[in-house]
Amino acid sequence: MASDPILTIIEHSQISPPLATVGPRSLPLTFFDITWLLFPPVRHIFFYHFPHSKSHFIQTILPNLKHSLSLTLQHFFPFVRKLIVFNDSGEIRKPEIRHLEGDSLALTIAEFDLDFDHLIAHHPRKCEYFYPLVPRLGTTVKVSDYITIPLFSIQMTILPGSGIAIGMTNHHSLGDASTRYIAKSLVKMGEKKGDDELEQFILSVDCRSRLDPPILGNYFGNCGAPCIVTIECVVLSGVKGFGNGIVP
């Protein structure tokens, strides 16, 4: 490509649940959530074909998406909450997710001048092309005896004339990756290994149904554990490498 693609910010918005549908609430982190308190955020991107103009998206689709998101947040209100971590004052208090009337999540609307088909095609692509499509979480704010940490943000990016990318970033204490980017290899980028060398393949395993008693189906937070498979490099690098790595 002749030059690096450019991301243009169109709009920054704050989306809240409808007034008087949630109210002040607090939710202490569970043992499973606290484990991930200092881990990097969870990020993922969904791509959708949208062969229409930018103006059509902004004038017709975007208002409906904002309205739908607002209605949805009354049922999934932890997404608009802030994580409260208390300073050490002699009393041990669990971090908690706290919601106040008027809390909101950050929504960014942007345009990216990169070909949609290039991003979704099955060929090597530069990782840096995807970074602009996921939003930042926002700024941590220190108050007198605690700090507040944003938990969730969304970015909708228009890829002109062909598609839409919806990027989401959430603090790991809000939820795990049980429904998402779930396996990775420990080989360093660009590293070459011999066929007989051993490779470690890591999977994130959902433990909800594996506990006794099992966690209820409506549990919202984290409940995952790492599963590490050690296998010869030649097996993973073959045509069915991924399948070989995850099948017991």
N, C-alpha and C positions, 0 to 999 in steps of 0.2 A: 504494500500500500504506500502511496506517495507521502502521506504525512500522518501524524498521530491523530486519532479521532478526538473530537472536542465535545465535552459535556456542557450543555447550557441549562442553567437552572431557570425554570419558568415561574415556579411558585413555591413558597413555603406556607404550609397550613398547619393548624392544630385541630384535631378531631376529638370531640368528646361524646360520651353517651348522651342521650336526651336528658334534659333537666329533670331532676327529682326521680330518676329511675334506679340510681345506685346508692347514693348517700355516703356518709363517712363510714369507712370500714378498714379493718386491719387484719392481716393474715400472717402469722409468724412462719418463718421458713421451717420446713421439716428437716430431719437429719439428712435426707437425700438431697435436698436443695442446698444446704449449707456446704456440702462437699464441693459444690461447683462455684462457690462464692467468688473465688479469685481467678477463675478460668476465663479465657477469652470469650467474647460473645459468639453466639451461633448465627451464622449468616447463610442465606440461601436465595436463589433467584428462580422465578418461574417465567417462562417465555410463552407468549400467546401471539398467534397470527392475527394481524389487524391491518388489512390492506386498505386503510382509509387515511384521510388527511389529518394533520395535527389539529386543525380548527374543528374538525368533526369530533375528535376525541375530547377536546377541551370544552366544547359547547354542549355536546350531547351525552357523552359517556361519563365524563368526570363528575358532573353533579350527581348522577345516580350512584356512582361508586362511593362518593363521600356520604351520601345519605344512607346507603346500605351499610357502610362501615360504622357509622354512628349508631344505627339500630343494633348492629351485632355486638358492639362494645358493651351494651348494657348486660349482656349475658356472659361476656368474656372480659369483665372489667379489670382483671389483673393487668391487662395489656396497657391500660392508661395510668396505672398506679406508679408510684415511686418506691424504690427499695430504700428502706431506712436502716442504716447501720449505726448503732449507738457507740459513742466514744467511751473509753474506759474510765468509768467514774466510781469504781469500787463495787458496783452492782452489775452482775452479769445478766444481760438482756439479749434475747435472740433477735437477730435481724428480722425485720418484718416488711411486708409489702403493704403500703398504706394508700388508701384512696380518700380524697377529699372532693367535695362537690366542685366541679369546674376543672378537675384534672383532665389532661388530654394527651394524646400521642402525636408525634411529629410526622407529618406527611409531606414529602417532597415530590414535586412534579418537575421532570427534566426532559431534555431532548439530547440524544446521542447520535452523532452523524457517522455511525458504523452500520454496515450492511447486516440486516437481521439474519439472512440465510448463512452468512459467514459465521455468525456466533453460534448458531444451533447445528451446523453441519458436523458430520463425523470425520473431522480431520484436526490436526494439531492447530491450536490457537494460542495466542499470547495471553497469559494469565492476567496481565495488566489491563486487557480489554474488559474484563469482568468487574474489576475493582470499582469503577465509577458507578456501577449499577446497584450497589448495596449502600444503604445510608449509614451514617454515624449514629450512635446512640444519644449523643448530646453530652452536656457537661455535668459533672458531679459538683454538687453544691454543699459547702460546709456550713452548718448552723452551729449554735452554741454547744449542744451536747450530742449531736448526731450529724451524719452526712446523708444526702439524698442522691440516689443514683437512678437515672432513667432506665426503663426496662425494655422498651420496644419502640421501633420506628419503621416506617415504610417509605419506599421510593417507587414511584411509577415513572418509567422512562419510555418516551416515545422513540421508536426507531423508524424514521420517516417512511411512510408509504407501505410498510410491510409488517410491523409488529410492535408489541408492547412487552416490556420487561418489568416485572414486579419484584423488587428486592426487599427483603425483610431482615432486620437485625434484632436479636433479643439477647438480653443479659442471660447468661446460662442458668442463673438461679431461678429464672421464670419457668423454664421447661427444658426438656432434653431433646435429643435428636432421634427419638424413636420412630418418627415418621419421615426422616430425611436421610446428603453428603456424608453414609453410616460406616464405611470401611476405608482403611488406608494402609499403605505399606510403609515400613520403616526404612526403605531404601532412600537415600538422599537424592535430590534432584540431580540427574546427570551421572550418578554413580553407576559403574558397570561391575557386575558380579559374575563369578564363574557359575556354570550350570549346576555344579555339585554343592555350591555354598548354600547355607541355610538362610532363609528369609523369614521374618516375622510379620504376620498379617493380622491387623487389629480390627475387630468389629465391636460396635456398640450394641450390646444386647439389652433388649427390653425385659425387665424383671417383674413387670406388673402381675403376670399370671404365674410366676415362678415362686412367689412368696407363699407362706403358709401361716395364716390364711391369706389368700390373694387380695391384692389391692382392688378396691371398687373400680368399676369401669369409668366412673366420672372423675377419678383422680386427675388433677391437672398438672402437678409439678414434675420433678425429676424422679426417675426410678430406673436408672440404667447402670450397667457395669461393663467393664472392658473384657473382651474374650480374645485371647492371643493364640494364634495358630502358627506353629513353626513347621516350615515346609521347604523343600528344595527349590531353589530359584528357577530351575528349568521347568518345574511344574507350573509355577505361577506365570511364567512368561509365555506359555503355550497358548493355543487358540482358546482353550477352555480354562485359562488360568484363574479368572475370577471365581468361576464355579467350583474349581478344585479347592480354592482357598476357603470357601464358606460351607462346603458340604462335609459333614463329619466323616 
